[in-house]
Amino acid sequence: MAVLMQIRNAHKHYGEQVLLDGADATISDDTKVGFIGRNGAGKSTLLRILLGEEELDSGDVMRHPNLQVGYLRQHDPFLPGESAHDFLIRDSGQPEWKCGEVAGEFELKGDYLNGPVSRLSGGWQTRVKLAALLLHEPNLLLLDEPTNFLDLRTQILLEHFLRHFKQACLIVSHDRSFLGATCSHTLDLTRGKLTMYPGKIDAYLNYQREQQEHLVRSNAAVMAKRKDLEVFIAKNKARASTATQARSKTKQLERLELSDIAVDEPTACIRAPQVEPRGGAAFRCRDLAIGYGERQVATGITLEIDHGERAAIVGDNGQGKTTFLRTVVDSLKPLAGETRWGHGCQIGTYAQHVYTSLPDKQTVLEYLELNAAKFTKPQTILDIAGAMLFRGVAIQKPISVLSGGERARLCLAGLLLSNHNILVLDEPGNHLDVDTVEALAQALTEYKGTVIFTTHDRHFMKRVATCVIEVRDGHVINYGGGYDAYLYAVNKEIEDGERELQAAKMSKAPPEMAKSTAAKSPGVVARAVRRDERAVRKELSTIEKTIARLDDQKKQANNLLMNCSDAKEAMRLHEEVTAFTTQLDAAEQRWCELQAEMEETE
C-alpha cells in the first residue's frame, strides 16, 4: 500500500476565517475517500491546494513521485463543432479504437459519440469528460460535487464507473447516497481539522453522533463533580482541621475540564398543507403528445397518478421533464391527446415560470399572509418564513428587491402555507440548504395530498417518492414501486450494457482467448459447480448464525465504547467495532449470494 499524498500540519486562513488549522491526512493508493464538511468549511480550497492551484500558509503537501492526478473539470473543454470522439482523441492522445472502447463504458455510441458534443445535455457531456479522465490513466481522481446537475441514470453510471475504477479517489459531495455507494473511507473537515474515518459515511455519522452523546454525558459527570467539590470547598475552607483537604479539592476542581462540543445549527421548521386524504385517480392522461410548436418531445403518454401518491419525474436534462410538468399543470398545451384532473383537485405549483412572476408591490409577510390557508396562526407563518431564511427585518422586504433564489423560496413558503391537496414542484430543493431540504422531505412524507415533483437529489427522491416516472427518448414510463424499483431497473440496464460491452471486446480478441474466457465466465462456472439445495441451506443456516453472533458482539463493543472515558481504550473499542462491521458486511453479502443461489436451485 503506497501513500499517494500526505497533508501535514496544514494551515490556511482567509482573513479571520480559519480553513485549516494544523490539519493532517493521508491518501493511499487503495482507498476511495468521501470528503465531507459544512458549506464554507474549506473543502474546495483544499482540493485546489492538492491540485497545486493554491498554496498553504504553512505546512506540507507531500506527493508520491508516480502520482498522476485526474480532475473532473466543471468548465466545457470542447472546441466548436467538435464531436465527443474527436475530443477524446485530441484530449488524451490515445488511438481511435481505445477512445471508442472507453466511450462505450459510458454508453457513448452513435450520434452521442460522433455528433457535435455541444448538442449533448449536461449529463452526457459529463460522461464525455469522465471518459477523457479515464483515458489519461490517473492513479488518483479528485471529484468536486460530480453529481451536480446529473440525471439519476448518469449518476448511477458514474457509481458503476467508480466502483470498477481500481485506483484511489477523493470525492467531495453532499449526496450521501452517492458517497455510500462509492467510498470506503470518509474524510471530514471540521473547524480546521481533518479526520479520516476507515468506514462509509453513514457509519461515520453514527460514530460522530455517538461520540457527541458520549461527550455530553462526560460533561454532565464533570459538572456534577464540580458541584460536589465546590460544596465541599465552601464548607471546609474556613476550618483549620479541614483547610488542607479543601485546598486539595480546589486543585482537583482546577483540573476538571469540559470537553468542547460543536453546537448544532438550528433546524428548519416546515409543515406541509393540512388536507383531507382522498381516494381514486388524481390525474390521468391518454395518448398525450408534449412539446413546443413543431418540436415534439414525447408521444403516446398514457398514465394515471392516484390521490396520495408522490410521483418523482426523472430524466436527463433536455429530455422533457419540465415540458411534461408544464403540460400537466396546463401552463403548456398538449400537442395531442388529453389530460384530466380528478374532482375536487386544488393544484399548487412551484416552478420557475411561477416564482419569477410574483407581485412586486407586496412584502414577504403580506404575500405569505395572503397565500396562507384560513385560520393559519401568525407564528406558523413566521416559522415557515424563517425556514426559508426570511427572518427579522427580511420579512418586511418588498418582493421587487428579492433575488431569484429568494423569490423561489418565498413561492415555496406560500405553497406550504396553503390548503392545496395537489403540489406540483419543479426542483424544490434547488435554493435550499441541506438541513432545509431534509425538513421539506419530512414534511412531504407526512402530507396527506398528492405530490408530483422533479429533483436531482437521490436522497430526497428516496425519502419522498412512492413512484418514479421517467421521461426518456420520446417516451414516458411509470416505474411502479418507487425509487428502489427504478434504481433496480436502471442498474440492471447498465449491467446488461456492461456485459454486452465485455462480449463485444471479446469478439475482437483472438479466438483462443475468447474461448478461454468464455470457459471461465461466472455463468459457466456457476452452472458447473452448482450445489444441491441441501448444501446451500446448510451454509445459509451457518451464515445466519454468524450474522447474529457478530451483531451481538458489535452491540456489546458499541455499549462499552459509549461508556468508556479512557482515550486508548476507546480507540481499541472503536477498532473492534469497525472490525465487527467489516465482518458483518461480508457475512451479509454472502447471505445475499446464497439467497440468489437458492432461487436458482428452486
N, C-alpha and C positions, 0 to 999 in steps of 0.2 A: 504494500500500500504506500504509494508515493504522495507527498504533500505538494499539491499544485500551487497553493497560495496561502500565505500566512500574514495575518494582521497583528501587529504587536504594539501595545501601549499607544494606540492611535488617539490623537486629539484633533478636533476640528470645531471651530467656532464661526458663527456669522454674527458679528456684533456681540450682543449679550446672549444670543441663543447658542446653547451648547448642544452640538450634534453628536460628537464623540468625546468621551471623557475617560481616557485610559482603556479603550476597548481592545479586546483580543479575540481572535477567531482563527480557525484552521480549516481549510477546504482540501479534502483528499480526493484522489482520482477515482474513487469507487462510490461516491456519495451524490445523491440528489437532494439538495437543500432548499426548503421553502423559507423565504426571508419575509418576516412579518414585523409589524410595528405600527404605531398610530400614524395618522397623516401628519406630515411635518416632522417626524422623528429623525429623518435623515437617510432613509433607505436609498433614494435615487442619488443622493450626494455620494454615498459610499460606493454605489455602482460606478459612478463617474471616476472616483478615486481608483477603483480597481482596474478601470479601463485606461488609466493614465491621463484622463482629461482634466483632473483636478489634483491638487497637492494637499497632503495633510499639513496641519500647523506644526505637528511634531509626531514622532512615531515612525514605524516602518511597515511597508508592504513588501514582503519577500515573495518572489515568483520563481517557480521551477524553470530551469533552462529550456526545457522542452514544452513549456506552456504554450498552447495555441487556443486563444480565446475566440469564441463566436458570439456575436452580439446581435440580437434581433432588432433591426432598425425600424424606428417608428415612421421616418420620412420615406417618401417614394424614391427609390434609386433608379427608376426606369427612364429610358430615353423615349422621346415622342415616336409613336407608331411601332415601338419595339414589341415583339411577341415574347411570351414567357420563355419559350425555348431559346430564342436569341439572347435574352437577358441572362439566362443560366449559363450559357456558353461563354458570353462576354465576361460575366462577373467571376466565374470560377476558373476559366481556362481549361476546363475538363472537356473530353471529346463528346461528340453529339450523343453517342449511344449511352454514355454514362449519365449525361444530363436527362435524357429521356427516361432512363431506368429509375433515377431518384425522383423525378417528377411524378412517375406512376405511383410511388408510395403515397403521394398526396392527392391522388385521383386527378392529376393534371393530364388530361388527354384531349385529343381532337381540337375543337375550337378554343378550349380553355388553355391549351398548350401552344397552339400555333396562331391563334388570333391576337389582335392588339391587347396587350396587358392593361392598357388604360381603360378598356371597356369592362374589365372584371370588377366585381364588387370588392369591398374591403376585405371580406373573409377570404376570397380566392386570391387576392393579392398577397395576403399574409401567408397563404400556402406556398406561393412562389418564393417569398422571402425565406421561408423555412427550408425549402428545397435548396436554395442557394447557400444557406447556412451549412447544411449537411455536406454539400459538395466541397466545402473548404476543410472538412475533416478536423474540426476542433476537438480538443480534449476537455474543454470547459465551456459550457454555454451560460451566458448571462442573459436572462429574460426579464424585462421590466414591464409588468402588467400585460402579459402576452394575450390574455383573453379579452382585453378591451375591444368592444365593438365586433367581436366574432360571433357568428351564429352558433347555435348549440352543436350542429353537426361538425363544424370546423374545430370547435373546442374539443370535442371527443376525438377527432382525428389527431389533434395536437397531443392529447393524452397518450394515444397509442404510439405516436412517434417518440415521445419522451420515455415511455416505458421500455421501448425496444432500443433506445439510444444507450450504448454501453459506456459512455463517458460521464464525467461529472456535470452537474447543473447547479446554478444558483438562480432561483426564481422568486421575483417579487410579485405578490398577488394578494388581492383582498378576497379572492374566490376560494373559500375553504374546501369546497368540493374538488376543485382542480388540484389544489396542493395535496389534499389527502390521497388523490388518485395517482400522483406522480412523484411525490417526495418522501424519502425515508427518514430525513432529518429535518429539524426545524431550527432556524436561526432567528432570534428575537433581538430587536434593538429597542431598548427602553432606557430612558434617562441617560443616554450616552454610553451605555454598557451593552456589549454583545453577549448573548447566552446561546450556546449551541446545545441543543437537546437531541439525544440519539433516538428519536421516535417521530411519529407522524404528528400533524398539527393538533388533531383532536386530543391525543394523549398528552401533548404538551400543555394545552389549555386546561385540561383536567388537573394535571400536575401543578400548574400555576395557581389554579383555584384552591387546590388542597394546601399548597404552601401558604397562601394568603390566609386561609382559615386557621392553619397552624400558628401563624404569626399573631393573629387576633387573639387566639387562646393564650399564647405565651405572654402577650402584652397584658391580658386580663390578670394572669397569675402574677406578673410583675407589679401591677397596680395594687393588687391585694396585699402582696408582700410589703410594698412601700407603706401602705396604710398601717399595717401592723407595726412596722418599725417606727413610723412617725408617732404612733400612740405610745409605744414603749419609751421612746426617747423623751417625749413630753412629760411623762410621768416620773422618769427616773434621773433626768439630767441634773436636777437640783439637789438630789440626795447624795450625801457623801458616800454612803455604803454602796450605791448603785451607779455612781457617776462614771466609773471605769467601763461598766457594761454599756452605759448609754453612749460613751464615746466609740466603743467598738461597733455598736449598732449604727452609729452615724456613718462610719466608714463603709459598712455594708450597704447602707442606703445610697451613698455616693456612687457605689459600684453598679448599682442596678440601672440598667438602661433599657429603654423601649426600642423595639425593632421599628424600622422605617417601613411604613405600608403605603403603597401607592393609592391615592384616592380615586375611586371610580368616577367617571363622568356622569352627570345626571342623565337619566334615561328619558326617552321621549314618551309622552302620554297621548296615545291615539285610540280613539273609539270609532268603530265603523257605524254607519247609519243603523238605527234601531227599526227593523221592519219585521212584518209578519211573514213566516215561511209560506211558500206557495208550492203547488204541485203541477205536474204536466209540463208541456213544452213552453219554454220562454221564447225561443227563436227557431224559425225554420227557413230554409231556402231550398229552391228546387231549380235544377238546370241553370244555375246562375253563371253569368259571364261578367268579369270585372275588368276595368281598365280605364284608360283616358282617351277619349276620342276614337281614333282609329287604332290606337295601341292596345291590344288585348293582353292582359296579364295572366288570367286563368279562366278556364271554361269548365262547364259540366259539374259545377259545385252543387252537391245535394247533401245537406247535413241538418242536424237538429241538436239544439242545446236545451237541456231541461232546466227548470227552475232549481236553484240551489247549487248548480254546478259552477265550478271555477275553471274556465277554459283558457289555457295558455295558447296564444297564436305564435308559432315559431316559423323560422325560415331565414335563409341568408338575406343579407341586405340587398335590396333591389329585386327580390323575388315577388313581393307584393303583399307583405303583412299589413302595412299601413293602408294600402289600397283596399284590401279586404275589410279591414276595420272601419274605414270611412264609408264603405258601401253598406256595412251592417247598420251603422247609425244614420244612414240616409243623407250624409253630407256629400256623397258621391253617388250619382245614379248608376244602376247596373246597365251593362251593355245588352244583356238579355236575361231572361228568367225572372224569378220573383223572390222577394224576401218578405217575411211576415213575423211580427211580434205577437206574443200571446196577449190575452185580455188582461187589462189592469197593469201592464208594464210601465213603470216610470223610470226612464233611462237618464242616467247622469254620465256625461262624457268628459274624460280628461285626455286631451290631445293638443298638439301644437296649434292647430287652427282655432282651438277654443281659447287657450290661455294667452294667445297673442292679441286677442280682441276683447279684453276686459274693459269695463267702463272706466275711463281715465279720471273722471271727476270724483269718484268715490275714494274714501280712505280704506285702508286694510280692514279696520274694525267695521266700518259701515258695510263693506262687501260681505264680510262673514256674517254679520247680523241679518242682512237681507237674504242670504242663502241658507241660513240655519233653519232647521225644522221648528215648527211652533213649540213654544214652551221649553226651548233649549236654555239651560241655565247659563248666565253670563260667565261663570267660572269654566264651564265646559268649552265655551268659545275661546276663552283665554288659554286653556290647556292645549287645544288644537293649534292655535296661533303660535304658542311657544314651541310646540313640537316641530313646527315648520319654520322656526328661527325668527318669528316676529314677536319680539319681547320688548317690554318697556316702551320707549317712545316710538319704536318701529311700527307699532300697531296703528299709529296715527298718520303714517306716511300716505300721501296720495298715490294711487295706482300709476299715475302718469310718470312718476320718478323711479318706479321699480325696474330692476333689470329683468332680462328674460328668465333667468333662474328663479328670481323672486316671484314673478308672475305665475310661473309653473307651480311653485309651492303654494301660492295663495289659491289658485284654482283647485288644487288637490284638497286643501284645507276646507274650502267651501263645499266641495263634494262630500267630504267625510261628515260634515255637519248637517247634510240634507236628509231627506227621507226617501231617496231613490231606492227602489228594490232591484234595479239593474245598474251595475257600474261597468263602464267600458273605459279601460285605462291603457293608454299607449306609453310604454316605458315609464311607469310611475316612479321608479327609483332613480332616474337619471340625475335629479338635482338634490338628492338627499344623501346624508352621511350614512355610514354602515349601521349605526345604532337605530336611526330613524327608519331605515329600510326594514330592519328586524321587527321593530314595533308595528310598522304597517303590515308586514306579513302576518303577525299575530292577530291584528285587528281583522284582517280579511278572512282568516280561517274561522273566526268567531261570527262573522257576518252571515245572516240568515238569507240574504238575497243571492243574486246571480252575478258573477264576475267574469268578464271577458277581457283579457289583457295580453300585452306583449311585454317581453323582458329578455335581456341578455344574461341576467343573473340566475345561474342554475340553482343556487341555494334558495333564492326567493321562489323560483318556479317549483322546486321540490316541496317547499313549505306550503305553497298556496294551491297549486293546480290539482284538480281532480280529473281533468282530461287535457290532452295536448292535440292541437290542430296544426298541421304543417302545411305551409304554402310553398310549393316547390315545383319547378319545371312545368308551370302552367296548370297544375292540379292542386286540389286541397284535400288532405286526408285527415280523418279524425282517428287518433290512436286512443282507443278506449283503455282505461286503467291508469291514467295519469302519467307522471314523469317517468316512473320506473319502467312502465310498458314501452314508452317511447325510447328511453335510453337503451333498453334491451334490443329493440328493433334496429336502432341506428348502429349499435355495437356489432350486431350480427351482420348487418350490411357491410360495415367496414372490414370485419374479419373475413367475410366471404371475398371481398375485394382483395385483401392481402393474400388469401390462398390462391386466387386467380393470378395475381402478380407473381407469386412464387412459382406457379405452374408455368407461366409464360417465360420466366427466367430459365427454368429447367428445360423448356423446349428448345432454347438456344444453346444449351450445354451439349457436350459430346454425348452420343447415345449411351456409352458405357457408364458415364457419370449419372445421367438421368435415371438409368436402370438401377444403379446402386442406391441413389437417393430414394427412389420410389420404394425399394425394398425396405428402407429404414424409416419410411414415413410413419408418423404416430398412429394413423388409422390402421395401417397394415400390421404394425407391431401389436396394437391393441387387440386386433382380431386373432392374431397368432397365439397370444398368451392369455386370452380372456379366461377368467376363472369361473368355476361354477358358483351358483348363488350362495351355497353354504359357506364357502371360503370368504366371500365378500361380507356376508352377515357377521361372521366371526370377527373379522378385522374391524368392522363397523362398531360392534359391541365394545371391543377393546379401546378404540379411539374415543368413544363416548365416555368411558370411564376415565381415560386420560384427561379429557377436557374438563370433566367435573373435578378431578383431583387438582389440576393446575389452577382452575378458577378459585377453589378453596384456598390454595397456597397463596395466590395473588392477593385475595381479600385479607388474609391474615397479615401478610407483609405490608399491605397498604395501611391496615389499622395500626400496626406498630410504627410505621413511618409518620402517621398523623399525630401520634402521641410522643414522638421522640424529640428530645431537646438537645441531644449531643450531635454536633455537626458531622463528625466522622461516621457515627452510627447511622445518621440519616442518609449520608451518601451511600453507605453499604446497602441499606434497605432499598434506596432508590434503584441501585443497580440490580438488586434482586427482583424488584417489581418489573423492571424493564426486561429482565431475562424471562420471567414468567409470561409476560405479554408476548414476547417473540415466540416462545414455545406454544402458547395458546393460538397465535395466528397460524402457525404451521399445522397444528393439530386440526384447527377448524377448516383450513384449506384442504387437508387430507380427507376430512369428513365430507366436504362438498364433492371431492373427486369420487369417493366411494358411493355416495348417493347417485351420482351420474352413472357409475358402473352398475349399480343395482337396477336402474331404469333400463339399461341396455340388456341385462340378463332376463328381464321380465318379458 
